[in-house]
Amino acid sequence: MRPCTLPSAFRHDTRPFEERTVAILEGERPYGNQPFWVSHASLPGLPAIAAPVGRTSAGLPVGAQIVGPLCDDDTAITFA
């Protein structure tokens, strides 16, 4: 399971990195913007875990990022 980002899992894009995009409901976004969505938990030092929650219609995995309280990793792990 990869870290959760705005889109669900997607097929690998072989174009040069700066040309890659990911499709979300609002349209195409630069591939390099994905770390922004992971950083909401990591910047303040909160424990976070990615948990599988289903699959897309194409059979690709969908995950949810579960964020726990500061210094309480067990809550996020238990919930996941």
C-alpha positions as CSV (number, residue, x, y, z in Angstrom):
1,M,0.0,0.0,0.0
2,R,1.4,3.3,-1.0
3,P,0.8,6.5,1.0
4,C,-2.6,7.9,0.4
5,T,-2.9,10.8,-2.0
6,L,-5.8,12.7,-3.6
7,P,-6.4,10.2,-6.4
8,S,-6.9,6.4,-6.0
9,A,-4.2,4.2,-7.4
10,F,-3.5,4.8,-11.1
11,R,-1.6,3.2,-13.9
12,H,2.1,4.1,-14.2
13,D,2.9,7.1,-16.4
14,T,6.1,6.6,-18.4
15,R,6.4,10.2,-19.6
16,P,9.2,12.3,-18.2
17,F,8.5,13.2,-14.5
18,E,7.7,16.9,-15.2
19,E,5.1,16.0,-17.8
20,R,3.2,13.4,-15.7
21,T,-0.2,14.1,-14.4
22,V,-2.8,12.4,-12.2
23,A,-6.6,12.6,-12.9
24,I,-8.9,13.6,-10.0
25,L,-12.6,14.6,-10.1
26,E,-11.6,18.3,-10.6
27,G,-9.3,17.5,-13.5
28,E,-5.6,16.8,-14.2
29,R,-3.1,17.7,-11.5
30,P,0.8,17.7,-11.8
31,Y,2.2,14.4,-10.6
32,G,4.7,16.2,-8.4
33,N,1.9,17.7,-6.3
34,Q,1.1,14.4,-4.6
35,P,3.4,14.8,-1.6
36,F,1.2,17.8,-0.5
37,W,-1.6,15.4,0.4
38,V,0.7,13.1,2.5
39,S,2.2,16.0,4.4
40,H,-0.9,17.0,6.3
41,A,-0.1,14.4,8.9
42,S,3.7,14.3,8.7
43,L,4.4,18.1,9.1
44,P,2.8,18.4,12.6
45,G,4.3,15.0,13.5
46,L,1.1,13.1,13.8
47,P,1.1,9.3,13.5
48,A,-0.6,8.1,10.2
49,I,-1.1,4.9,8.5
50,A,-2.6,3.9,5.1
51,A,-5.3,1.2,5.2
52,P,-7.0,-0.5,2.2
53,V,-10.7,0.4,1.9
54,G,-11.7,-1.1,-1.5
55,R,-11.0,-1.1,-5.2
56,T,-11.9,1.1,-8.1
57,S,-14.1,-0.1,-11.0
58,A,-10.8,-0.9,-12.8
59,G,-9.7,-3.1,-9.9
60,L,-7.0,-0.8,-8.5
61,P,-6.7,-0.4,-4.8
62,V,-8.2,2.5,-2.8
63,G,-6.7,3.5,0.5
64,A,-7.6,5.9,3.4
65,Q,-5.0,7.7,5.5
66,I,-5.8,7.3,9.2
67,V,-4.3,10.0,11.4
68,G,-4.0,9.6,15.1
69,P,-3.4,12.0,18.0
70,L,0.1,13.3,18.7
71,C,2.3,10.6,20.3
72,D,-0.5,8.0,20.1
73,D,0.5,5.7,17.3
74,D,-1.6,2.8,18.7
75,T,-4.9,4.6,18.1
76,A,-4.2,4.9,14.3
77,I,-2.9,1.4,14.1
78,T,-5.8,-0.1,16.1
79,F,-8.4,1.8,14.0
80,A,-6.7,0.6,10.7
